[in-house]
């Protein structure tokens, strides 16, 4: 169910069509804007523009079987691993985490990704993806209780994993069900043991789903931590207020902008929602709204 990647020759065309549609919409709205503001530089909604760096995917299509078969990959399924052999305990941690570490260590050594060995041939980077780490299926209980019986296996796993990544040509991305982990101390340890932490907050099932202030977005993007080099604290990004939305073919991340309140007949509830939403923002005009006070701009 992975999305189909856009190649370099098709990526520009796909993104160019959407950019052309945005520009045509801006041209139609140009007559509705006061003439004194038309010549001012327009702020880009998207943090980055199209370049050939990186990868783009079409979420409306699935990756072809031929492409999947041409890629060399390894899989790890916890229930299959535990059914083959009896439970084991290594590094004084949960057996599921221990088996995953052994699997990663075996792939690093057998496939030639160990950085300590002399490079005899040109090698690629091992990309590791771990889904729902710390969920109920791992059996450590961090998602079942505020005081789990085994609260340290998750952090021990991340300590050992960091050591494996540091001495190998590999990178790892992990998803964690933060909404299920009730102990905030465990989440703080997970954050401290990671180089970069990004959180997604969906509007589905919340009051913001029907709030007209967020009608153009499907959720918020929280950047909790970014990589730091030769520094005790991480750098602070200039753009903190990010939101995501799912277009017809793309998943995009944009700067969050609240619409101005230009009506004199806005209900008191809407004004409170606007003031509360502006309080959550950390920059821009919304930062001027404090508490329940409402600011017209």
C-alpha positions as CSV (number, residue, x, y, z in Angstrom):
1,X,0.0,0.0,0.0
2,X,3.0,2.4,-0.4
3,X,2.2,5.4,-2.7
4,X,3.7,5.4,-6.2
5,X,6.8,7.6,-6.5
6,X,6.9,10.4,-9.1
7,X,10.0,10.3,-11.3
8,X,11.9,13.4,-12.2
9,X,10.3,13.8,-15.6
10,X,6.7,13.5,-14.2
11,X,7.2,15.2,-10.9
12,X,7.7,18.7,-12.5
13,X,4.6,18.2,-14.6
14,X,2.4,17.0,-11.7
15,X,3.6,19.8,-9.4
16,X,3.6,22.4,-12.2
17,X,-0.1,21.7,-13.0
18,X,-1.0,22.4,-9.3
19,X,1.2,25.6,-9.3
20,X,-0.5,26.8,-12.5
21,X,-3.9,26.2,-10.9
22,X,-2.9,28.2,-7.8
23,X,-1.6,31.1,-10.0
24,X,-4.8,31.2,-12.0
25,X,-6.8,31.4,-8.8
26,X,-4.7,34.2,-7.5
27,X,-5.3,36.1,-10.8
28,X,-9.0,35.7,-10.4
29,X,-8.9,37.0,-6.9
30,X,-6.6,39.9,-7.8
31,X,-9.6,42.2,-8.5
32,X,-11.0,41.5,-5.0
33,X,-7.9,42.8,-3.2
34,X,-7.4,46.5,-2.5
35,X,-5.2,48.0,-5.1
36,X,-2.6,49.2,-2.5
37,X,-1.9,45.6,-1.4
38,X,-1.5,44.1,-4.9
39,X,2.1,45.0,-5.4
40,X,3.3,43.7,-2.0
41,X,5.3,40.5,-2.0
42,X,3.1,37.5,-1.4
43,X,4.1,35.0,1.4
44,X,4.6,31.5,0.2
45,X,2.2,29.1,1.9
46,X,4.5,26.1,1.4
47,X,7.9,26.1,3.2
48,X,9.7,24.7,0.1
49,X,9.3,25.0,-3.6
50,X,9.7,22.3,-6.2
51,X,13.3,21.1,-6.7
52,X,14.7,17.8,-7.9
53,X,16.1,17.1,-4.4
54,X,14.2,14.4,-2.5
55,X,11.3,12.2,-3.5
56,X,7.6,13.0,-4.3
57,X,4.8,10.5,-4.3
58,X,1.3,10.2,-5.8
59,X,-1.0,9.2,-3.0
60,X,-3.8,8.4,-5.4
61,X,-1.8,5.5,-6.8
62,X,0.0,2.5,-5.3
63,X,3.6,1.4,-5.9
64,X,3.8,-1.1,-8.7
65,X,4.8,-4.7,-7.9
66,X,7.7,-4.6,-10.3
67,X,9.2,-1.7,-8.4
68,X,8.8,-3.4,-5.1
69,X,10.4,-6.6,-6.4
70,X,13.4,-4.7,-7.8
71,X,14.3,-3.3,-4.4
72,X,16.2,-5.4,-1.9
73,X,14.5,-5.3,1.5
74,X,14.2,-7.2,4.8
75,X,11.1,-7.5,7.0
76,X,10.6,-8.2,10.7
77,X,7.2,-9.3,12.1
78,X,7.2,-9.7,15.8
79,X,4.6,-12.5,16.1
80,X,6.4,-14.7,13.5
81,X,9.7,-14.2,15.3
82,X,8.3,-15.2,18.7
83,X,6.5,-18.2,17.3
84,X,9.7,-19.7,15.8
85,X,11.8,-19.7,19.0
86,X,11.0,-19.5,22.7
87,X,11.2,-16.2,24.5
88,X,14.6,-14.8,25.1
89,X,15.9,-11.9,27.1
90,X,19.0,-10.0,26.0
91,X,20.4,-6.7,27.1
92,X,18.0,-7.0,30.1
93,X,15.0,-5.9,28.0
94,X,11.8,-7.1,26.5
95,X,12.2,-10.2,24.2
96,X,10.5,-8.4,21.3
97,X,12.9,-5.4,21.4
98,X,15.8,-7.8,21.8
99,X,14.9,-9.8,18.7
100,X,14.4,-6.7,16.7
101,X,17.9,-5.4,17.7
102,X,19.4,-8.8,16.8
103,X,17.7,-8.7,13.4
104,X,19.0,-5.2,12.7
105,X,22.5,-6.1,13.9
106,X,22.5,-9.2,11.6
107,X,21.5,-7.2,8.6
108,X,24.2,-4.5,9.2
109,X,26.9,-7.1,9.5
110,X,25.8,-9.4,6.7
111,X,24.9,-6.8,4.1
112,X,28.1,-4.8,4.6
113,X,26.8,-1.6,6.3
114,X,29.2,-1.8,9.2
115,X,31.2,1.4,9.3
116,X,34.2,-0.1,11.1
117,X,35.0,-2.4,8.2
118,X,37.1,-1.0,5.3
119,X,34.9,-0.1,2.3
120,X,35.7,-2.6,-0.5
121,X,32.9,-1.5,-2.7
122,X,30.5,1.4,-3.1
123,X,27.7,0.9,-0.7
124,X,24.3,2.5,-0.2
125,X,22.7,3.6,3.1
126,X,20.5,1.1,5.1
127,X,17.1,2.7,5.7
128,X,15.3,1.3,8.7
129,X,11.5,1.8,9.3
130,X,9.9,0.8,12.6
131,X,6.1,1.2,12.8
132,X,4.2,1.6,16.1
133,X,7.1,1.1,18.5
134,X,5.9,0.8,22.1
135,X,2.4,-0.2,21.1
136,X,0.4,-2.9,22.9
137,X,1.7,-5.7,20.6
138,X,5.3,-5.3,22.0
139,X,4.1,-6.4,25.4
140,X,6.0,-3.9,27.6
141,X,2.7,-2.4,28.9
142,X,3.6,1.3,28.3
143,X,0.3,1.8,26.5
144,X,-1.8,-0.1,29.0
145,X,-1.1,1.6,32.3
146,X,0.4,4.8,33.7
147,X,2.7,2.7,35.8
148,X,3.7,-0.2,33.5
149,X,5.6,-3.2,34.8
150,X,8.4,-2.8,32.2
151,X,8.9,0.9,31.7
152,X,12.6,0.8,30.8
153,X,12.7,-1.7,27.8
154,X,11.6,1.0,25.3
155,X,14.4,3.4,26.4
156,X,17.0,0.7,26.5
157,X,16.1,-0.4,23.0
158,X,16.6,3.2,21.8
159,X,19.9,3.4,23.6
160,X,21.2,0.3,21.9
161,X,19.7,1.3,18.5
162,X,21.5,4.7,18.6
163,X,24.8,2.8,19.1
164,X,24.1,0.6,16.1
165,X,23.2,3.6,14.0
166,X,26.3,5.5,15.0
167,X,28.7,2.8,13.9
168,X,26.9,1.8,10.7
169,X,25.9,3.4,7.4
170,X,22.2,3.5,8.4
171,X,19.3,5.8,9.3
172,X,16.1,5.0,11.1
173,X,12.6,6.5,11.2
174,X,10.2,5.3,14.0
175,X,6.5,5.9,14.6
176,X,5.3,5.9,18.2
177,X,1.6,5.9,19.2
178,X,2.0,8.9,21.6
179,X,-1.7,9.2,22.2
180,X,-1.7,5.7,23.8
181,X,1.3,6.2,26.1
182,X,-0.1,7.6,29.3
183,X,3.2,8.2,31.1
184,X,4.6,11.5,30.0
185,X,8.0,10.7,31.5
186,X,8.4,7.8,29.0
187,X,7.6,10.1,26.1
188,X,10.1,12.7,27.3
189,X,12.8,10.0,27.4
190,X,11.9,8.9,23.9
191,X,12.1,12.5,22.7
192,X,15.5,13.0,24.3
193,X,16.9,9.8,22.7
194,X,15.8,10.9,19.2
195,X,17.6,13.3,16.9
196,X,14.4,14.7,15.4
197,X,10.8,14.4,16.7
198,X,7.8,15.5,14.6
199,X,4.2,15.0,15.7
200,X,1.0,14.9,13.6
201,X,-2.3,16.0,15.1
202,X,-5.4,15.1,13.0
203,X,-8.6,17.1,13.1
204,X,-10.7,13.9,12.6
205,X,-12.9,13.3,15.7
206,X,-12.0,16.7,17.3
207,X,-13.9,20.0,17.5
208,X,-11.5,21.5,14.9
209,X,-12.9,19.2,12.2
210,X,-16.0,21.3,12.1
211,X,-14.4,24.6,13.0
212,X,-14.5,27.0,10.0
213,X,-11.1,28.4,11.0
214,X,-9.4,25.1,10.0
215,X,-11.6,24.3,6.9
216,X,-8.5,24.4,4.6
217,X,-6.5,21.9,6.6
218,X,-6.7,18.3,7.9
219,X,-4.4,18.5,10.8
220,X,-1.4,20.2,12.5
221,X,2.3,19.4,12.3
222,X,4.3,19.9,15.6
223,X,8.1,20.1,15.4
224,X,9.2,19.1,18.9
225,X,12.9,18.6,18.2
226,X,15.3,19.0,15.3
227,X,18.8,17.7,15.0
228,X,21.6,19.6,16.7
229,X,25.3,19.5,15.9
230,X,28.0,20.6,18.3
231,X,25.5,22.2,20.6
232,X,23.8,21.4,23.9
233,X,20.4,22.7,22.8
234,X,18.6,22.2,19.5
235,X,18.0,25.1,17.0
236,X,14.7,26.8,16.9
237,X,12.9,26.8,13.6
238,X,11.6,30.1,12.3
239,X,8.3,28.5,11.1
240,X,6.5,26.9,14.1
241,X,2.9,27.0,12.9
242,X,2.6,24.2,10.3
243,X,-0.5,22.4,9.1
244,X,-1.0,19.5,6.6
245,X,-3.7,18.7,4.1
246,X,-4.3,15.9,1.8
247,X,-4.8,17.0,-1.8
248,X,-6.0,14.9,-4.7
249,X,-2.5,13.5,-5.3
250,X,-0.2,14.9,-2.7
251,X,0.2,15.2,1.1
252,X,1.4,18.8,1.6
253,X,2.7,20.7,4.7
254,X,2.0,24.4,4.7
255,X,2.2,27.4,7.1
256,X,-0.9,27.8,9.2
257,X,-2.8,31.1,8.7
258,X,-5.9,32.0,10.5
259,X,-8.4,34.0,8.5
260,X,-9.0,37.6,9.6
261,X,-12.3,38.5,11.3
262,X,-13.9,41.2,9.1
263,X,-17.5,40.8,10.2
264,X,-19.2,42.9,12.9
265,X,-21.9,40.2,13.5
266,X,-19.6,37.3,14.5
267,X,-21.0,35.3,17.3
268,X,-19.3,35.3,20.7
269,X,-18.5,31.6,20.4
270,X,-16.7,32.2,17.1
271,X,-14.7,35.0,18.6
272,X,-13.7,32.8,21.5
273,X,-12.6,30.1,19.1
274,X,-10.5,32.6,17.1
275,X,-8.9,34.0,20.2
276,X,-8.2,30.5,21.6
277,X,-6.7,29.4,18.3
278,X,-4.6,32.4,18.0
279,X,-3.2,31.8,21.4
280,X,-1.9,28.4,20.3
281,X,0.1,30.0,17.5
282,X,3.6,31.1,18.4
283,X,4.3,33.7,15.7
284,X,2.5,36.1,13.4
285,X,-0.5,38.3,14.2
286,X,-2.1,35.5,16.2
287,X,0.5,35.9,18.9
288,X,-1.0,39.2,19.8
289,X,-4.2,37.7,21.0
290,X,-3.9,36.7,24.7
291,X,-6.4,34.7,26.6
292,X,-10.0,35.4,25.7
293,X,-9.3,38.8,24.2
294,X,-10.2,39.2,20.5
295,X,-8.2,41.1,18.0
296,X,-9.7,42.4,14.7
297,X,-7.1,42.7,12.0
